[in-house]
């Protein structure tokens, strides 16, 4: 019977080994995930999400609370924003959090814009994204690659910005299709 070599390693030595393994495998895993993502983004009808649900009535619009007025705000911790599976950096938490507004748009334009943004993100990660979706269509795709998203529906992004800043420590919001800056957090 053979023993695993890891049983003879001390805890610090094992942690160093796991860190080296992650540094070696992280970029390769991100490359494989990016290749899958790029191929999927070339698929026609990727966002043709067809949910047929019989509506029995209309629900009132969801009104999210204003977090600025809540006493718990001081103790609230920002949610973790992932880098996604298609990019790798040693310290993703050092990258800024940027909101990307994904409006209801032509589905091919949406695919092309996502392909361009995520290619740049793979080649040189520059931010952690929170995709702010006004439609449910891109959410399954974004979830498969472990991107952070928030369904804002018809909420005005400028109004949502304060809540999202607290929730994710978001520094700005940009439009996916145009790249135009919509909102920037005030300097403190």
Backbone torsions as a table, in degrees:
resi	resn	phi	psi	omega
1	UNK	NA	133.0	-179.6
2	UNK	-101.9	147.8	178.4
3	UNK	-101.5	149.1	176.1
4	UNK	-69.8	136.5	-179.4
5	UNK	-62.7	-25.5	-178.3
6	UNK	-66.2	-22.1	-177.7
7	UNK	-69.1	-20.4	-178.8
8	UNK	-94.3	-4.3	-178.9
9	UNK	-87.3	142.7	174.1
10	UNK	-75.1	166.2	-178.9
11	UNK	-58.0	-47.8	178.5
12	UNK	-62.6	-38.8	179.1
13	UNK	-66.0	-39.0	178.6
14	UNK	-65.5	-40.6	177.7
15	UNK	-64.1	-41.1	177.5
16	UNK	-62.5	-40.7	179.8
17	UNK	-66.2	-43.4	178.5
18	UNK	-63.7	-37.2	177.6
19	UNK	-64.6	-44.8	177.8
20	UNK	-61.6	-42.3	179.1
21	UNK	-62.2	-42.5	-179.6
22	UNK	-65.1	-40.6	179.3
23	UNK	-65.5	-33.0	179.7
24	UNK	-79.0	-40.4	-174.2
25	UNK	-90.1	-25.6	-177.5
26	UNK	-53.9	-53.0	179.8
27	UNK	-62.6	-36.0	-179.3
28	UNK	-69.2	-42.1	177.3
29	UNK	-63.7	-40.8	177.6
30	UNK	-62.6	-39.0	178.4
31	UNK	-62.0	-45.5	179.4
32	UNK	-63.9	-41.5	178.5
33	UNK	-65.7	-40.4	179.1
34	UNK	-63.5	-41.0	178.8
35	UNK	-60.0	-40.7	176.4
36	UNK	-64.4	-44.5	179.9
37	UNK	-61.0	-47.1	-178.1
38	UNK	-61.8	-41.0	178.4
39	UNK	-66.0	-40.9	179.3
40	UNK	-65.5	-36.2	179.4
41	UNK	-69.4	-15.5	175.8
42	UNK	-86.6	-8.8	-177.0
43	UNK	-74.3	122.1	175.9
44	UNK	-64.8	141.7	177.4
45	UNK	77.8	17.3	-178.8
46	UNK	-55.9	-40.7	-176.5
47	UNK	-102.3	19.6	177.4
48	UNK	-80.6	63.9	178.9
49	UNK	-76.0	119.8	-178.5
50	UNK	-118.7	100.5	177.2
51	UNK	-107.3	111.9	179.0
52	UNK	-100.4	106.1	-179.4
53	UNK	-125.2	127.2	179.0
54	UNK	-75.2	121.5	-179.5
55	UNK	-88.3	129.5	177.3
56	UNK	-100.4	-5.2	-179.6
57	UNK	170.2	175.3	-179.5
58	UNK	-106.1	135.0	176.3
59	UNK	-82.8	152.6	175.4
60	UNK	-65.4	147.5	177.8
61	UNK	-59.7	139.7	178.8
62	UNK	-71.9	128.6	177.4
63	UNK	-114.5	109.7	-179.4
64	UNK	-79.3	145.4	-178.2
65	UNK	-68.5	152.1	175.1
66	UNK	-80.8	109.4	-176.2
67	UNK	-66.8	-21.3	-179.9
68	UNK	-65.1	-28.5	-177.4
69	UNK	-92.3	0.8	-176.2
70	UNK	-91.8	133.3	179.7
71	UNK	-65.2	-23.8	-179.1
72	UNK	-74.1	-9.4	-176.2
73	UNK	-55.7	-39.5	-176.9
74	UNK	-63.6	-28.8	-178.3
75	UNK	-96.8	-6.1	-176.7
76	UNK	-69.8	139.4	177.9
77	UNK	-108.5	142.5	179.2
78	UNK	-66.9	145.0	177.1
79	UNK	-73.9	151.0	178.0
80	UNK	-70.5	133.2	175.3
81	UNK	-110.1	120.6	-176.2
82	UNK	-80.7	161.1	176.2
83	UNK	-81.8	-19.4	-173.3
84	UNK	92.1	164.2	-177.0
85	UNK	-83.6	-6.7	-172.1
86	UNK	-99.2	5.8	178.2
87	UNK	-140.9	158.9	179.8
88	UNK	-145.0	132.0	169.5
89	UNK	-140.5	156.5	-177.2
90	UNK	-65.9	-39.2	-178.9
91	UNK	-127.7	81.6	-178.4
92	UNK	-62.9	-28.7	-179.3
93	UNK	-65.4	-14.8	177.8
94	UNK	-80.0	-14.6	-179.4
95	UNK	-82.1	145.8	179.3
96	UNK	-70.1	157.7	176.6
97	UNK	-98.7	123.9	-179.3
98	UNK	-122.8	131.8	174.4
99	UNK	-83.4	137.6	178.2
100	UNK	-120.4	111.1	-178.0
101	UNK	-77.1	118.2	179.1
102	UNK	-106.9	95.8	-178.5
103	UNK	-82.8	163.7	170.8
104	UNK	-65.5	112.2	-176.5
105	UNK	-140.6	176.8	172.9
106	UNK	-54.7	130.1	-173.3
107	UNK	-63.9	-34.7	177.2
108	UNK	-68.2	-39.0	177.5
109	UNK	-63.5	-39.3	177.8
110	UNK	-62.4	-45.5	178.8
111	UNK	-62.0	-44.5	-178.8
112	UNK	-65.6	-41.0	-179.8
113	UNK	-66.5	-42.8	177.0
114	UNK	-63.4	-42.1	179.7
115	UNK	-59.7	-44.2	-179.2
116	UNK	-65.8	-46.7	-179.1
117	UNK	-63.3	-46.3	-174.7
118	UNK	-75.0	-23.8	172.9
119	UNK	-67.1	-45.8	178.1
120	UNK	-63.1	-39.8	179.0
121	UNK	-63.7	-39.1	178.3
122	UNK	-68.7	-45.8	-175.9
123	UNK	-66.5	-41.4	179.9
124	UNK	-149.4	89.2	-178.7
125	UNK	-56.7	126.9	-176.5
126	UNK	-124.4	-7.9	-178.2
127	UNK	-163.7	165.2	167.9
128	UNK	-105.4	129.0	-173.1
129	UNK	-98.9	143.6	164.5
130	UNK	-117.5	110.8	180.0
131	UNK	-81.4	118.4	-178.4
132	UNK	-97.0	101.0	-171.2
133	UNK	-95.5	129.4	175.3
134	UNK	-93.0	-7.1	177.7
135	UNK	-137.8	156.6	-178.1
136	UNK	-80.3	-12.5	-172.1
137	UNK	-53.1	-46.8	-176.5
138	UNK	-82.6	-7.7	-172.3
139	UNK	-62.6	-45.3	177.9
140	UNK	-59.7	-39.3	178.2
141	UNK	-63.5	-49.2	-179.4
142	UNK	-62.0	-38.8	179.3
143	UNK	-65.1	-37.9	180.0
144	UNK	-59.4	-32.4	-178.1
145	UNK	-103.2	16.7	173.1
146	UNK	58.4	37.5	171.7
147	UNK	-85.0	151.3	177.1
148	UNK	-83.3	136.2	178.1
149	UNK	-142.0	159.7	178.0
150	UNK	-140.0	124.1	179.4
151	UNK	-84.3	109.7	-177.7
152	UNK	-100.8	-8.4	179.0
153	UNK	51.8	-119.4	-176.1
154	UNK	-97.9	6.2	180.0
155	UNK	-63.3	136.3	177.7
156	UNK	-65.5	124.5	-178.8
157	UNK	-57.8	-31.5	179.3
158	UNK	-69.1	-33.3	176.5
159	UNK	-76.5	-40.0	179.5
160	UNK	-67.6	-22.9	-173.6
161	UNK	-56.3	-41.9	-178.7
162	UNK	-65.0	-42.6	177.8
163	UNK	-64.6	-43.0	-177.9
164	UNK	-69.9	-32.7	176.8
165	UNK	-62.1	-44.0	178.5
166	UNK	-70.4	-40.5	-174.5
167	UNK	-70.6	-39.1	-174.6
168	UNK	-120.7	-0.9	-171.6
169	UNK	58.9	39.9	-178.5
170	UNK	-69.2	137.9	-177.5
171	UNK	-102.2	-23.6	178.0
172	UNK	-162.1	164.9	174.5
173	UNK	-127.4	132.1	177.8
174	UNK	-126.0	150.1	176.7
175	UNK	-78.5	132.4	-177.9
176	UNK	-63.4	-45.5	-173.9
177	UNK	-72.8	-47.2	-175.2
178	UNK	-92.3	-23.8	-175.4
179	UNK	79.2	-1.5	-177.0
180	UNK	-67.9	138.1	175.8
181	UNK	-73.4	129.6	-179.2
182	UNK	-101.2	-36.2	-175.7
183	UNK	-153.6	147.1	175.1
184	UNK	-136.8	136.7	178.7
185	UNK	-64.9	139.2	178.8
186	UNK	-66.4	146.6	177.0
187	UNK	-69.1	137.9	-178.8
188	UNK	-94.4	NA	NA
